[in-house]
Amino acid sequence: MGVGQNITADNAHWTFGGNVPDTFVDHIKLSVPLYEMGHGLICQVSDFLAQF
């Protein structure tokens, strides 16, 4: 079954192999609301918390 951005997955058989890594970020940006904003916030918080 096609899930978008040339990514296919059978029911309960999803894998991160094949061409998935090449198109995964594009797929997530379309699938997860506010992905880019959330990613940026996580990066900022982790930088703050990981200070030594």
CHARMM-style PDB file with segment names, atoms N, HN, CA, C and O in Angstrom:
ATOM      1  N   MET     1       0.848  -1.166   0.000  1.00  0.00      PROA
ATOM      2  CA  MET     1       0.000   0.000   0.000  1.00  0.00      PROA
ATOM      3  C   MET     1       0.898   1.235   0.000  1.00  0.00      PROA
ATOM      4  O   MET     1       1.861   1.299   0.764  1.00  0.00      PROA
ATOM      5  N   GLY     2       0.595   2.203  -0.840  1.00  0.00      PROA
ATOM      6  HN  GLY     2      -0.188   2.151  -1.461  1.00  0.00      PROA
ATOM      7  CA  GLY     2       1.359   3.439  -0.876  1.00  0.00      PROA
ATOM      8  C   GLY     2       0.924   4.377   0.233  1.00  0.00      PROA
ATOM      9  O   GLY     2      -0.271   4.585   0.441  1.00  0.00      PROA
ATOM     10  N   VAL     3       1.875   4.937   0.938  1.00  0.00      PROA
ATOM     11  HN  VAL     3       2.846   4.768   0.769  1.00  0.00      PROA
ATOM     12  CA  VAL     3       1.557   5.865   2.020  1.00  0.00      PROA
ATOM     13  C   VAL     3       1.997   7.289   1.695  1.00  0.00      PROA
ATOM     14  O   VAL     3       1.818   8.191   2.513  1.00  0.00      PROA
ATOM     15  N   GLY     4       2.571   7.503   0.510  1.00  0.00      PROA
ATOM     16  HN  GLY     4       2.717   6.770  -0.154  1.00  0.00      PROA
ATOM     17  CA  GLY     4       2.979   8.827   0.065  1.00  0.00      PROA
ATOM     18  C   GLY     4       4.473   8.943  -0.100  1.00  0.00      PROA
ATOM     19  O   GLY     4       5.240   8.189   0.500  1.00  0.00      PROA
ATOM     20  N   GLN     5       4.886   9.904  -0.929  1.00  0.00      PROA
ATOM     21  HN  GLN     5       4.264  10.516  -1.416  1.00  0.00      PROA
ATOM     22  CA  GLN     5       6.293  10.192  -1.200  1.00  0.00      PROA
ATOM     23  C   GLN     5       7.073   8.930  -1.574  1.00  0.00      PROA
ATOM     24  O   GLN     5       8.199   8.736  -1.116  1.00  0.00      PROA
ATOM     25  N   ASN     6       6.479   8.078  -2.401  1.00  0.00      PROA
ATOM     26  HN  ASN     6       5.564   8.235  -2.774  1.00  0.00      PROA
ATOM     27  CA  ASN     6       7.103   6.835  -2.870  1.00  0.00      PROA
ATOM     28  C   ASN     6       7.435   5.869  -1.736  1.00  0.00      PROA
ATOM     29  O   ASN     6       8.332   5.037  -1.875  1.00  0.00      PROA
ATOM     30  N   ILE     7       6.720   5.971  -0.614  1.00  0.00      PROA
ATOM     31  HN  ILE     7       5.991   6.647  -0.501  1.00  0.00      PROA
ATOM     32  CA  ILE     7       6.878   5.056   0.507  1.00  0.00      PROA
ATOM     33  C   ILE     7       5.720   4.071   0.464  1.00  0.00      PROA
ATOM     34  O   ILE     7       4.559   4.472   0.374  1.00  0.00      PROA
ATOM     35  N   THR     8       6.034   2.787   0.529  1.00  0.00      PROA
ATOM     36  HN  THR     8       6.977   2.461   0.603  1.00  0.00      PROA
ATOM     37  CA  THR     8       4.991   1.767   0.557  1.00  0.00      PROA
ATOM     38  C   THR     8       5.133   0.935   1.829  1.00  0.00      PROA
ATOM     39  O   THR     8       6.232   0.752   2.353  1.00  0.00      PROA
ATOM     40  N   ALA     9       4.003   0.439   2.309  1.00  0.00      PROA
ATOM     41  HN  ALA     9       3.111   0.588   1.884  1.00  0.00      PROA
ATOM     42  CA  ALA     9       4.027  -0.389   3.510  1.00  0.00      PROA
ATOM     43  C   ALA     9       2.796  -1.274   3.533  1.00  0.00      PROA
ATOM     44  O   ALA     9       1.675  -0.791   3.372  1.00  0.00      PROA
ATOM     45  N   ASP    10       2.997  -2.556   3.730  1.00  0.00      PROA
ATOM     46  HN  ASP    10       3.907  -2.949   3.860  1.00  0.00      PROA
ATOM     47  CA  ASP    10       1.881  -3.458   3.942  1.00  0.00      PROA
ATOM     48  C   ASP    10       1.418  -3.302   5.380  1.00  0.00      PROA
ATOM     49  O   ASP    10       2.176  -2.843   6.234  1.00  0.00      PROA
ATOM     50  N   ASN    11       0.197  -3.677   5.645  1.00  0.00      PROA
ATOM     51  HN  ASN    11      -0.419  -4.051   4.951  1.00  0.00      PROA
ATOM     52  CA  ASN    11      -0.352  -3.584   6.995  1.00  0.00      PROA
ATOM     53  C   ASN    11       0.550  -4.325   7.978  1.00  0.00      PROA
ATOM     54  O   ASN    11       0.822  -5.513   7.807  1.00  0.00      PROA
ATOM     55  N   ALA    12       1.010  -3.619   9.005  1.00  0.00      PROA
ATOM     56  HN  ALA    12       0.788  -2.654   9.145  1.00  0.00      PROA
ATOM     57  CA  ALA    12       1.850  -4.171  10.069  1.00  0.00      PROA
ATOM     58  C   ALA    12       3.224  -4.629   9.589  1.00  0.00      PROA
ATOM     59  O   ALA    12       3.873  -5.427  10.265  1.00  0.00      PROA
ATOM     60  N   HSD    13       3.677  -4.143   8.438  1.00  0.00      PROA
ATOM     61  HN  HSD    13       3.150  -3.495   7.889  1.00  0.00      PROA
ATOM     62  CA  HSD    13       5.001  -4.521   7.917  1.00  0.00      PROA
ATOM     63  C   HSD    13       5.803  -3.300   7.485  1.00  0.00      PROA
ATOM     64  O   HSD    13       6.488  -3.336   6.463  1.00  0.00      PROA
ATOM     65  N   TRP    14       5.723  -2.222   8.258  1.00  0.00      PROA
ATOM     66  HN  TRP    14       5.166  -2.193   9.088  1.00  0.00      PROA
ATOM     67  CA  TRP    14       6.446  -1.015   7.921  1.00  0.00      PROA
ATOM     68  C   TRP    14       7.929  -1.228   8.187  1.00  0.00      PROA
ATOM     69  O   TRP    14       8.301  -1.872   9.168  1.00  0.00      PROA
ATOM     70  N   THR    15       8.773  -0.690   7.320  1.00  0.00      PROA
ATOM     71  HN  THR    15       8.470  -0.167   6.524  1.00  0.00      PROA
ATOM     72  CA  THR    15      10.216  -0.791   7.503  1.00  0.00      PROA
ATOM     73  C   THR    15      10.866   0.541   7.140  1.00  0.00      PROA
ATOM     74  O   THR    15      10.303   1.321   6.372  1.00  0.00      PROA
ATOM     75  N   PHE    16      12.017   0.794   7.678  1.00  0.00      PROA
ATOM     76  HN  PHE    16      12.474   0.160   8.302  1.00  0.00      PROA
ATOM     77  CA  PHE    16      12.752   2.014   7.374  1.00  0.00      PROA
ATOM     78  C   PHE    16      13.837   1.726   6.344  1.00  0.00      PROA
ATOM     79  O   PHE    16      14.833   2.447   6.275  1.00  0.00      PROA
ATOM     80  N   GLY    17      13.654   0.684   5.548  1.00  0.00      PROA
ATOM     81  HN  GLY    17      12.846   0.099   5.604  1.00  0.00      PROA
ATOM     82  CA  GLY    17      14.630   0.311   4.530  1.00  0.00      PROA
ATOM     83  C   GLY    17      14.253   0.863   3.167  1.00  0.00      PROA
ATOM     84  O   GLY    17      13.356   1.697   3.044  1.00  0.00      PROA
ATOM     85  N   GLY    18      14.946   0.390   2.156  1.00  0.00      PROA
ATOM     86  HN  GLY    18      15.675  -0.287   2.256  1.00  0.00      PROA
ATOM     87  CA  GLY    18      14.663   0.812   0.783  1.00  0.00      PROA
ATOM     88  C   GLY    18      14.875   2.297   0.605  1.00  0.00      PROA
ATOM     89  O   GLY    18      15.884   2.850   1.043  1.00  0.00      PROA
ATOM     90  N   ASN    19      13.898   2.953  -0.055  1.00  0.00      PROA
ATOM     91  HN  ASN    19      13.079   2.503  -0.410  1.00  0.00      PROA
ATOM     92  CA  ASN    19      14.023   4.389  -0.312  1.00  0.00      PROA
ATOM     93  C   ASN    19      13.361   5.239   0.770  1.00  0.00      PROA
ATOM     94  O   ASN    19      13.290   6.459   0.625  1.00  0.00      PROA
ATOM     95  N   VAL    20      12.877   4.628   1.846  1.00  0.00      PROA
ATOM     96  HN  VAL    20      12.934   3.637   1.963  1.00  0.00      PROA
ATOM     97  CA  VAL    20      12.179   5.376   2.896  1.00  0.00      PROA
ATOM     98  C   VAL    20      13.041   6.499   3.470  1.00  0.00      PROA
ATOM     99  O   VAL    20      12.539   7.617   3.585  1.00  0.00      PROA
ATOM    100  N   PRO    21      14.305   6.277   3.837  1.00  0.00      PROA
ATOM    101  CA  PRO    21      15.094   7.382   4.405  1.00  0.00      PROA
ATOM    102  C   PRO    21      15.226   8.580   3.463  1.00  0.00      PROA
ATOM    103  O   PRO    21      15.367   9.714   3.922  1.00  0.00      PROA
ATOM    104  N   ASP    22      15.181   8.336   2.154  1.00  0.00      PROA
ATOM    105  HN  ASP    22      15.067   7.415   1.782  1.00  0.00      PROA
ATOM    106  CA  ASP    22      15.334   9.425   1.187  1.00  0.00      PROA
ATOM    107  C   ASP    22      14.131  10.356   1.160  1.00  0.00      PROA
ATOM    108  O   ASP    22      14.273  11.530   0.819  1.00  0.00      PROA
ATOM    109  N   THR    23      12.964   9.862   1.507  1.00  0.00      PROA
ATOM    110  HN  THR    23      12.848   8.908   1.784  1.00  0.00      PROA
ATOM    111  CA  THR    23      11.739  10.650   1.388  1.00  0.00      PROA
ATOM    112  C   THR    23      10.992  10.815   2.703  1.00  0.00      PROA
ATOM    113  O   THR    23       9.909  11.399   2.727  1.00  0.00      PROA
ATOM    114  N   PHE    24      11.554  10.309   3.800  1.00  0.00      PROA
ATOM    115  HN  PHE    24      12.434   9.835   3.781  1.00  0.00      PROA
ATOM    116  CA  PHE    24      10.842  10.278   5.072  1.00  0.00      PROA
ATOM    117  C   PHE    24      10.501  11.669   5.598  1.00  0.00      PROA
ATOM    118  O   PHE    24       9.373  11.895   6.037  1.00  0.00      PROA
ATOM    119  N   VAL    25      11.441  12.599   5.566  1.00  0.00      PROA
ATOM    120  HN  VAL    25      12.357  12.415   5.209  1.00  0.00      PROA
ATOM    121  CA  VAL    25      11.193  13.931   6.105  1.00  0.00      PROA
ATOM    122  C   VAL    25      10.078  14.616   5.326  1.00  0.00      PROA
ATOM    123  O   VAL    25       9.212  15.251   5.928  1.00  0.00      PROA
ATOM    124  N   ASP    26      10.079  14.501   4.004  1.00  0.00      PROA
ATOM    125  HN  ASP    26      10.782  13.986   3.515  1.00  0.00      PROA
ATOM    126  CA  ASP    26       9.001  15.089   3.205  1.00  0.00      PROA
ATOM    127  C   ASP    26       7.657  14.476   3.587  1.00  0.00      PROA
ATOM    128  O   ASP    26       6.655  15.184   3.688  1.00  0.00      PROA
ATOM    129  N   HSD    27       7.634  13.174   3.796  1.00  0.00      PROA
ATOM    130  HN  HSD    27       8.448  12.598   3.714  1.00  0.00      PROA
ATOM    131  CA  HSD    27       6.414  12.477   4.191  1.00  0.00      PROA
ATOM    132  C   HSD    27       5.930  12.979   5.553  1.00  0.00      PROA
ATOM    133  O   HSD    27       4.744  13.261   5.717  1.00  0.00      PROA
ATOM    134  N   ILE    28       6.818  13.092   6.511  1.00  0.00      PROA
ATOM    135  HN  ILE    28       7.782  12.863   6.377  1.00  0.00      PROA
ATOM    136  CA  ILE    28       6.447  13.538   7.855  1.00  0.00      PROA
ATOM    137  C   ILE    28       5.941  14.976   7.833  1.00  0.00      PROA
ATOM    138  O   ILE    28       4.966  15.298   8.512  1.00  0.00      PROA
ATOM    139  N   LYS    29       6.591  15.843   7.061  1.00  0.00      PROA
ATOM    140  HN  LYS    29       7.383  15.581   6.509  1.00  0.00      PROA
ATOM    141  CA  LYS    29       6.154  17.239   6.977  1.00  0.00      PROA
ATOM    142  C   LYS    29       4.710  17.342   6.506  1.00  0.00      PROA
ATOM    143  O   LYS    29       3.980  18.234   6.937  1.00  0.00      PROA
ATOM    144  N   LEU    30       4.292  16.439   5.628  1.00  0.00      PROA
ATOM    145  HN  LEU    30       4.885  15.714   5.278  1.00  0.00      PROA
ATOM    146  CA  LEU    30       2.919  16.443   5.137  1.00  0.00      PROA
ATOM    147  C   LEU    30       1.964  15.707   6.068  1.00  0.00      PROA
ATOM    148  O   LEU    30       0.761  15.966   6.039  1.00  0.00      PROA
ATOM    149  N   SER    31       2.465  14.812   6.878  1.00  0.00      PROA
ATOM    150  HN  SER    31       3.442  14.602   6.901  1.00  0.00      PROA
ATOM    151  CA  SER    31       1.623  13.939   7.700  1.00  0.00      PROA
ATOM    152  C   SER    31       1.434  14.422   9.133  1.00  0.00      PROA
ATOM    153  O   SER    31       0.417  14.115   9.756  1.00  0.00      PROA
ATOM    154  N   VAL    32       2.390  15.166   9.661  1.00  0.00      PROA
ATOM    155  HN  VAL    32       3.216  15.414   9.155  1.00  0.00      PROA
ATOM    156  CA  VAL    32       2.351  15.571  11.069  1.00  0.00      PROA
ATOM    157  C   VAL    32       2.175  17.089  11.137  1.00  0.00      PROA
ATOM    158  O   VAL    32       3.059  17.839  10.723  1.00  0.00      PROA
ATOM    159  N   PRO    33       1.024  17.540  11.664  1.00  0.00      PROA
ATOM    160  CA  PRO    33       0.822  18.988  11.778  1.00  0.00      PROA
ATOM    161  C   PRO    33       1.915  19.641  12.632  1.00  0.00      PROA
ATOM    162  O   PRO    33       2.292  19.112  13.678  1.00  0.00      PROA
ATOM    163  N   LEU    34       2.409  20.772  12.186  1.00  0.00      PROA
ATOM    164  HN  LEU    34       2.103  21.202  11.337  1.00  0.00      PROA
ATOM    165  CA  LEU    34       3.411  21.570  12.898  1.00  0.00      PROA
ATOM    166  C   LEU    34       4.715  20.806  13.155  1.00  0.00      PROA
ATOM    167  O   LEU    34       5.417  21.084  14.127  1.00  0.00      PROA
ATOM    168  N   TYR    35       5.035  19.848  12.287  1.00  0.00      PROA
ATOM    169  HN  TYR    35       4.464  19.622  11.497  1.00  0.00      PROA
ATOM    170  CA  TYR    35       6.253  19.048  12.452  1.00  0.00      PROA
ATOM    171  C   TYR    35       7.496  19.934  12.557  1.00  0.00      PROA
ATOM    172  O   TYR    35       8.301  19.778  13.475  1.00  0.00      PROA
ATOM    173  N   GLU    36       7.643  20.856  11.618  1.00  0.00      PROA
ATOM    174  HN  GLU    36       6.988  20.983  10.873  1.00  0.00      PROA
ATOM    175  CA  GLU    36       8.861  21.670  11.599  1.00  0.00      PROA
ATOM    176  C   GLU    36       8.969  22.542  12.848  1.00  0.00      PROA
ATOM    177  O   GLU    36      10.059  22.688  13.402  1.00  0.00      PROA
ATOM    178  N   MET    37       7.858  23.124  13.298  1.00  0.00      PROA
ATOM    179  HN  MET    37       6.973  23.006  12.848  1.00  0.00      PROA
ATOM    180  CA  MET    37       7.887  23.938  14.500  1.00  0.00      PROA
ATOM    181  C   MET    37       8.242  23.069  15.715  1.00  0.00      PROA
ATOM    182  O   MET    37       9.066  23.463  16.540  1.00  0.00      PROA
ATOM    183  N   GLY    38       7.627  21.905  15.821  1.00  0.00      PROA
ATOM    184  HN  GLY    38       6.957  21.586  15.151  1.00  0.00      PROA
ATOM    185  CA  GLY    38       7.918  21.003  16.932  1.00  0.00      PROA
ATOM    186  C   GLY    38       9.363  20.539  16.918  1.00  0.00      PROA
ATOM    187  O   GLY    38      10.001  20.452  17.967  1.00  0.00      PROA
ATOM    188  N   HSD    39       9.878  20.243  15.741  1.00  0.00      PROA
ATOM    189  HN  HSD    39       9.359  20.314  14.889  1.00  0.00      PROA
ATOM    190  CA  HSD    39      11.271  19.808  15.614  1.00  0.00      PROA
ATOM    191  C   HSD    39      12.211  20.905  16.095  1.00  0.00      PROA
ATOM    192  O   HSD    39      13.175  20.638  16.812  1.00  0.00      PROA
ATOM    193  N   GLY    40      11.921  22.153  15.693  1.00  0.00      PROA
ATOM    194  HN  GLY    40      11.138  22.370  15.111  1.00  0.00      PROA
ATOM    195  CA  GLY    40      12.747  23.276  16.127  1.00  0.00      PROA
ATOM    196  C   GLY    40      12.702  23.472  17.636  1.00  0.00      PROA
ATOM    197  O   GLY    40      13.729  23.729  18.264  1.00  0.00      PROA
ATOM    198  N   LEU    41      11.513  23.351  18.215  1.00  0.00      PROA
ATOM    199  HN  LEU    41      10.679  23.142  17.705  1.00  0.00      PROA
ATOM    200  CA  LEU    41      11.391  23.503  19.670  1.00  0.00      PROA
ATOM    201  C   LEU    41      12.153  22.409  20.412  1.00  0.00      PROA
ATOM    202  O   LEU    41      12.816  22.684  21.412  1.00  0.00      PROA
ATOM    203  N   ILE    42      12.061  21.182  19.933  1.00  0.00      PROA
ATOM    204  HN  ILE    42      11.522  20.958  19.121  1.00  0.00      PROA
ATOM    205  CA  ILE    42      12.793  20.078  20.561  1.00  0.00      PROA
ATOM    206  C   ILE    42      14.293  20.316  20.479  1.00  0.00      PROA
ATOM    207  O   ILE    42      15.016  20.051  21.440  1.00  0.00      PROA
ATOM    208  N   CYS    43      14.764  20.810  19.353  1.00  0.00      PROA
ATOM    209  HN  CYS    43      14.176  21.026  18.572  1.00  0.00      PROA
ATOM    210  CA  CYS    43      16.199  21.106  19.212  1.00  0.00      PROA
ATOM    211  C   CYS    43      16.631  22.178  20.204  1.00  0.00      PROA
ATOM    212  O   CYS    43      17.685  22.056  20.828  1.00  0.00      PROA
ATOM    213  N   GLN    44      15.826  23.227  20.355  1.00  0.00      PROA
ATOM    214  HN  GLN    44      14.970  23.327  19.849  1.00  0.00      PROA
ATOM    215  CA  GLN    44      16.174  24.301  21.290  1.00  0.00      PROA
ATOM    216  C   GLN    44      16.184  23.796  22.733  1.00  0.00      PROA
ATOM    217  O   GLN    44      17.106  24.096  23.492  1.00  0.00      PROA
ATOM    218  N   VAL    45      15.171  23.040  23.103  1.00  0.00      PROA
ATOM    219  HN  VAL    45      14.422  22.797  22.487  1.00  0.00      PROA
ATOM    220  CA  VAL    45      15.092  22.536  24.478  1.00  0.00      PROA
ATOM    221  C   VAL    45      16.233  21.567  24.763  1.00  0.00      PROA
ATOM    222  O   VAL    45      16.843  21.620  25.831  1.00  0.00      PROA
ATOM    223  N   SER    46      16.526  20.676  23.804  1.00  0.00      PROA
ATOM    224  HN  SER    46      16.031  20.633  22.936  1.00  0.00      PROA
ATOM    225  CA  SER    46      17.598  19.711  24.043  1.00  0.00      PROA
ATOM    226  C   SER    46      18.953  20.408  24.123  1.00  0.00      PROA
ATOM    227  O   SER    46      19.804  20.002  24.915  1.00  0.00      PROA
ATOM    228  N   ASP    47      19.169  21.444  23.322  1.00  0.00      PROA
ATOM    229  HN  ASP    47      18.478  21.774  22.679  1.00  0.00      PROA
ATOM    230  CA  ASP    47      20.414  22.205  23.432  1.00  0.00      PROA
ATOM    231  C   ASP    47      20.535  22.840  24.819  1.00  0.00      PROA
ATOM    232  O   ASP    47      21.613  22.836  25.413  1.00  0.00      PROA
ATOM    233  N   PHE    48      19.435  23.383  25.332  1.00  0.00      PROA
ATOM    234  HN  PHE    48      18.559  23.387  24.850  1.00  0.00      PROA
ATOM    235  CA  PHE    48      19.432  24.013  26.640  1.00  0.00      PROA
ATOM    236  C   PHE    48      19.706  22.979  27.732  1.00  0.00      PROA
ATOM    237  O   PHE    48      20.523  23.218  28.622  1.00  0.00      PROA
ATOM    238  N   LEU    49      19.033  21.843  27.667  1.00  0.00      PROA
ATOM    239  HN  LEU    49      18.370  21.649  26.944  1.00  0.00      PROA
ATOM    240  CA  LEU    49      19.161  20.825  28.713  1.00  0.00      PROA
ATOM    241  C   LEU    49      20.482  20.051  28.642  1.00  0.00      PROA
ATOM    242  O   LEU    49      20.923  19.492  29.646  1.00  0.00      PROA
ATOM    243  N   ALA    50      21.107  20.015  27.478  1.00  0.00      PROA
ATOM    244  HN  ALA    50      20.748  20.469  26.662  1.00  0.00      PROA
ATOM    245  CA  ALA    50      22.328  19.250  27.309  1.00  0.00      PROA
ATOM    246  C   ALA    50      23.592  20.068  27.587  1.00  0.00      PROA
ATOM    247  O   ALA    50      24.703  19.589  27.360  1.00  0.00      PROA
ATOM    248  N   GLN    51      23.426  21.289  28.074  1.00  0.00      PROA
ATOM    249  HN  GLN    51      22.523  21.678  28.259  1.00  0.00      PROA
ATOM    250  CA  GLN    51      24.599  22.120  28.365  1.00  0.00      PROA
ATOM    251  C   GLN    51      25.398  21.512  29.499  1.00  0.00      PROA
ATOM    252  O   GLN    51      24.840  21.015  30.476  1.00  0.00      PROA
ATOM    253  N   PHE    52      26.709  21.558  29.356  1.00  0.00      PROA
ATOM    254  HN  PHE    52      27.163  21.962  28.561  1.00  0.00      PROA
ATOM    255  CA  PHE    52      27.592  21.002  30.383  1.00  0.00      PROA
ATOM    256  C   PHE    52      28.351  22.105  31.065  1.00  0.00      PROA
ATOM    257  OT1 PHE    52      29.149  21.841  31.964  1.00  0.00      PROA
TER     258      PHE     52
END
